[in-house]
Amino acid sequence: MAWLFAAALVIVEQFKLLDKLQAVKIHLHPKMMALYGDNREQKHSKHFAAQVLLIEAGGLIALIILVALTGGDLALLFCGFLLILCIPLALYKELDLRIKRKKQAIVLELPDLLNRMTLLLNAGETVQGAFLRCASNRFLPGDSIESARSPLQKEIALLASGIQNREPFHLLMERLSKRCAVQEISVFTTTVLMNYKRGGDSFVLALKALSSEMWERRKAITRTLGEEASSKLIFPMLLIFLVVMTIVAAPAVSMMNQP
C-alpha cells in the first residue's frame, strides 16, 4: 500500500488540496502540532489528507462494485455515499481522541519525571544535567528520539538534545510547553524557569509540592480511565447474559411447545 499512499500524497501536493480548503487547514494544523509537536504540522497535514483521499477512493470503488453486483440498488448507493462522506469526519474525530490520549499519557508520566528530577537535584546535579540524565536513562546507546515509547519521553529527549546543542534553556522550556500543550507541563516549565537560577532548597521544595499535586491528578485520571473501562464492559456483559439466558431458556421453551 506504500505506492498507493505515495500516489495520494502526490495528488494532494500537485492539486494543493489543503490550500483550497483553508477552513480545514486552519483547524487541522493545530491538531497536528498538538499531536506530533515537531514543527512539521504542514507535512503531517498533507499525510492526513492523503490518507483520507486514499480511504475515500477505496470506499468509492468498493461501493461501485457492490452496487454493480446488486443490480444498481439505489438505496444501497445512497447509504454508501453517506458512509463515504462520514469517513473524513470519523478520522478527524479520531485526531481529537489521539490528542486526548497523548495528554493523558504525559500527565500520567510527569510525576515519575518530577521524582527523578528531585532526587538528582538533591544529589547536587544541575537542572540541565538532571534533564540529560532523565533522557539518557530512557534510551539505549544508538537509540533515536523517534524510538521513544511515550510522548513525554520523546519531549524530554528533544529537550536534552537542545541542551547538548547549547541552545538557550528558557527557549527550550518554552518549546517544551508549547509542544506538549498540557496545563501540567506549563506549570512545570514555569516552576523550573522561576527557580532554576536560584537553586537551593527552595527549588527542591517547589518540585516536591508540584510532584504531590501531579500525583493527585494522576490518581484522578487513573480513576477516570478505570470508570471508562468499566462502562465499556457493560454491553459485552449484557450480550453474554442474553446468550446464556437464551441457551438456558431454549430447552424449556421447546418442551412447552411439545404436545
C-alpha positions as CSV (number, residue, x, y, z in Angstrom):
1,M,0.0,0.0,0.0
2,A,3.0,2.3,0.2
3,W,2.9,3.2,-3.5
4,L,-0.8,4.0,-3.2
5,F,-0.2,6.3,-0.3
6,A,2.6,8.0,-2.2
7,A,0.3,8.5,-5.2
8,A,-2.3,10.0,-3.0
9,L,0.3,12.3,-1.4
10,V,1.4,13.5,-4.9
11,I,-2.2,14.3,-5.8
12,V,-2.6,16.3,-2.6
13,E,0.6,18.3,-3.3
14,Q,0.0,18.8,-7.0
15,F,-3.6,20.0,-6.7
16,K,-2.9,21.8,-3.4
17,L,-6.0,20.4,-1.8
18,L,-5.2,21.8,1.6
19,D,-4.7,25.3,0.2
20,K,-8.1,25.1,-1.5
21,L,-9.7,24.0,1.8
22,Q,-8.5,26.8,4.1
23,A,-11.1,26.1,6.7
24,V,-10.0,22.5,7.1
25,K,-6.3,23.6,7.0
26,I,-6.8,26.1,9.8
27,H,-8.3,23.5,12.1
28,L,-6.0,20.7,11.1
29,H,-2.6,22.3,11.6
30,P,-3.1,22.9,15.4
31,K,-4.2,19.3,15.9
32,M,-1.1,18.1,14.1
33,M,1.1,20.4,16.2
34,A,-0.5,19.1,19.4
35,L,-0.2,15.5,18.2
36,Y,3.3,15.4,16.9
37,G,4.9,18.6,18.3
38,D,7.8,18.7,15.9
39,N,7.1,21.9,13.9
40,R,6.2,19.8,10.8
41,E,2.5,20.2,11.0
42,Q,2.2,21.0,7.3
43,K,3.8,17.7,6.4
44,H,1.6,15.8,8.8
45,S,-1.5,17.6,7.5
46,K,-0.6,16.5,4.0
47,H,-0.2,12.9,5.1
48,F,-3.5,13.0,6.8
49,A,-5.2,14.4,3.7
50,A,-3.5,11.7,1.6
51,Q,-4.8,9.1,4.0
52,V,-8.4,10.4,3.8
53,L,-8.2,10.6,0.0
54,L,-6.9,7.0,-0.3
55,I,-9.7,5.7,2.0
56,E,-12.3,7.7,0.2
57,A,-11.2,6.4,-3.2
58,G,-11.1,2.8,-1.9
59,G,-14.6,3.2,-0.4
60,L,-15.9,4.6,-3.7
61,I,-14.5,1.8,-5.7
62,A,-15.9,-0.8,-3.3
63,L,-19.3,0.9,-3.4
64,I,-19.4,0.9,-7.3
65,I,-18.5,-2.8,-7.4
66,L,-21.1,-3.6,-4.7
67,V,-23.8,-1.6,-6.5
68,A,-23.0,-3.3,-9.8
69,L,-23.2,-6.8,-8.2
70,T,-26.6,-6.0,-6.6
71,G,-28.1,-4.7,-9.8
72,G,-28.0,-1.0,-9.2
73,D,-29.7,-0.8,-5.8
74,L,-30.4,2.9,-5.3
75,A,-30.9,2.6,-1.5
76,L,-27.5,0.9,-1.2
77,L,-25.9,3.6,-3.3
78,F,-27.4,6.3,-1.2
79,C,-26.3,4.7,2.1
80,G,-22.9,4.0,0.7
81,F,-22.4,7.7,-0.3
82,L,-23.5,8.8,3.2
83,L,-21.0,6.4,4.7
84,I,-18.2,7.6,2.5
85,L,-19.0,11.2,3.4
86,C,-18.8,10.3,7.1
87,I,-15.3,8.7,6.9
88,P,-13.4,12.1,6.9
89,L,-15.4,13.2,9.9
90,A,-14.6,10.0,11.8
91,L,-10.9,10.3,11.0
92,Y,-11.0,13.9,12.1
93,K,-12.6,13.0,15.4
94,E,-10.0,10.3,15.9
95,L,-7.4,13.0,16.0
96,D,-9.1,14.5,19.0
97,L,-9.1,11.2,20.7
98,R,-5.4,10.7,20.0
99,I,-4.6,14.1,21.3
100,K,-6.5,13.4,24.5
101,R,-4.7,10.1,24.9
102,K,-1.3,11.8,24.4
103,K,-2.1,14.5,27.1
104,Q,-3.3,11.8,29.5
105,A,-0.1,9.8,28.9
106,I,2.0,12.9,29.6
107,V,0.2,13.7,32.8
108,L,0.5,10.0,34.0
109,E,4.2,10.0,33.4
110,L,5.0,13.5,34.7
111,P,5.1,12.5,38.5
112,D,7.9,10.0,37.8
113,L,9.9,12.7,36.0
114,L,9.4,15.1,38.9
115,N,10.5,12.5,41.4
116,R,13.6,11.7,39.4
117,M,14.4,15.4,39.0
118,T,14.0,15.9,42.7
119,L,16.4,13.1,43.6
120,L,19.0,14.3,41.1
121,L,18.8,17.9,42.4
122,N,19.1,16.7,46.0
123,A,22.3,14.9,45.0
124,G,23.8,18.1,43.7
125,E,23.1,17.8,40.0
126,T,22.3,20.9,37.9
127,V,18.9,21.3,36.3
128,Q,20.3,20.8,32.8
129,G,22.3,17.8,34.0
130,A,19.2,16.4,35.6
131,F,17.3,16.6,32.3
132,L,20.2,15.0,30.4
133,R,20.3,12.1,32.9
134,C,16.5,11.7,32.8
135,A,16.7,11.4,29.0
136,S,19.7,9.1,28.9
137,N,18.2,6.7,31.4
138,R,15.3,6.0,29.0
139,F,17.4,5.3,25.9
140,L,19.9,2.6,25.0
141,P,23.1,3.6,23.1
142,G,22.2,4.1,19.5
143,D,18.5,4.7,20.0
144,S,16.9,7.7,18.3
145,I,14.3,10.1,19.6
146,E,11.7,8.5,17.3
147,S,12.1,5.3,19.2
148,A,10.7,6.8,22.4
149,R,7.9,4.7,23.8
150,S,5.9,7.6,25.4
151,P,5.1,11.2,24.5
152,L,6.9,12.7,27.5
153,Q,9.9,10.5,26.9
154,K,10.2,11.9,23.4
155,E,9.8,15.5,24.6
156,I,12.5,15.2,27.2
157,A,14.8,13.6,24.6
158,L,14.2,16.7,22.4
159,L,14.9,18.9,25.3
160,A,18.1,17.1,26.1
161,S,19.2,17.3,22.5
162,G,18.7,21.1,22.6
163,I,20.7,21.3,25.9
164,Q,23.6,19.4,24.3
165,N,23.5,21.8,21.3
166,R,23.9,24.8,23.7
167,E,20.5,26.3,22.9
168,P,19.1,28.9,25.4
169,F,17.5,27.0,28.2
170,H,14.5,29.2,28.6
171,L,13.6,28.8,24.9
172,L,13.9,25.1,25.2
173,M,11.5,25.1,28.2
174,E,9.0,27.3,26.3
175,R,9.1,25.0,23.3
176,L,8.5,22.0,25.6
177,S,5.4,23.7,27.0
178,K,4.2,24.6,23.5
179,R,4.8,21.1,22.0
180,C,3.0,19.3,24.9
181,A,0.1,21.8,25.1
182,V,-0.8,20.4,28.6
183,Q,-1.5,22.6,31.5
184,E,0.5,20.5,33.9
185,I,3.6,20.8,31.7
186,S,3.1,24.6,31.5
187,V,3.1,24.7,35.4
188,F,6.2,22.5,35.5
189,T,8.1,24.7,33.0
190,T,7.1,27.9,34.8
191,T,8.3,26.4,38.1
192,V,11.6,25.4,36.6
193,L,12.2,28.8,34.9
194,M,11.3,30.7,38.1
195,N,13.6,28.7,40.4
196,Y,16.4,27.0,38.4
197,K,18.8,30.0,38.6
198,R,18.4,30.4,42.4
199,G,18.6,26.6,43.1
200,G,18.9,25.5,46.6
201,D,16.3,24.1,48.9
202,S,13.5,26.4,47.6
203,F,13.7,24.8,44.1
204,V,13.6,21.3,45.5
205,L,10.7,22.2,47.8
206,A,8.8,23.7,44.8
207,L,9.4,20.5,42.8
208,K,8.2,18.3,45.7
209,A,5.0,20.4,46.1
210,L,4.4,20.1,42.3
211,S,5.1,16.4,42.4
212,S,2.5,15.9,45.1
213,E,-0.1,17.8,43.1
214,M,0.8,15.8,39.9
215,W,0.3,12.5,41.8
216,E,-3.2,13.6,42.8
217,R,-4.0,14.5,39.2
218,R,-2.6,11.1,38.1
219,K,-4.9,9.3,40.5
220,A,-7.8,11.3,39.2
221,I,-7.0,10.3,35.6
222,T,-6.5,6.7,36.6
223,R,-9.9,6.6,38.2
224,T,-11.4,8.2,35.1
225,L,-9.8,5.6,32.9
226,G,-11.0,2.8,35.2
227,E,-14.6,4.1,35.0
228,E,-14.4,4.3,31.2
229,A,-13.1,0.7,31.0
230,S,-15.9,-0.4,33.3
231,S,-18.6,1.3,31.2
232,K,-17.2,-0.3,28.0
233,L,-17.7,-3.7,29.6
234,I,-21.4,-3.2,30.2
235,F,-22.5,-4.1,26.6
236,P,-20.4,-7.2,26.3
237,M,-21.6,-8.4,29.7
238,L,-25.2,-7.7,28.7
239,L,-24.7,-9.6,25.4
240,I,-23.2,-12.6,27.3
241,F,-26.1,-12.5,29.7
242,L,-28.7,-12.6,26.8
243,V,-26.8,-15.5,25.2
244,V,-26.7,-17.5,28.4
245,M,-30.4,-16.8,29.0
246,T,-31.2,-18.0,25.5
247,I,-29.2,-21.2,26.0
248,V,-30.9,-21.9,29.3
249,A,-34.4,-21.0,28.2
250,A,-34.4,-22.7,24.8
251,P,-34.9,-26.3,26.2
252,A,-37.7,-25.1,28.4
253,V,-39.5,-23.3,25.6
254,S,-39.1,-26.3,23.3
255,M,-40.6,-28.7,25.9
256,M,-43.5,-26.4,26.4
257,N,-44.2,-26.4,22.7
258,Q,-44.3,-30.2,22.5
259,P,-47.8,-31.7,22.5
